[in-house]
């Protein structure tokens, strides 16, 4: 790898090195974006999966109930007060 970088530095012009760097950065960005986009459907299909105790607090049963309620509700709900009743 060191030989390749030394070869690039000695045998290419600065604008060619910049073009190579831009192509490499673009390729890496493309790979990361495609990976993110491919996993988006899986993440949106399972919004309630994961560690339920990491969502709300120390009481895992209450937090699990909140997660369970969130996964069962598919519509928009409007609350007029801050108290949320099941």
Secondary structure, DSSP 4 states (H G I P E B T S, - for coil): -HHHHHHHHHHS-HHHHHHHHHHHHHHHHHHHHHHHHHHHHHHHH-TT-S-GGGTS-S-HHHHHHHHHHHHH--S----SSS----
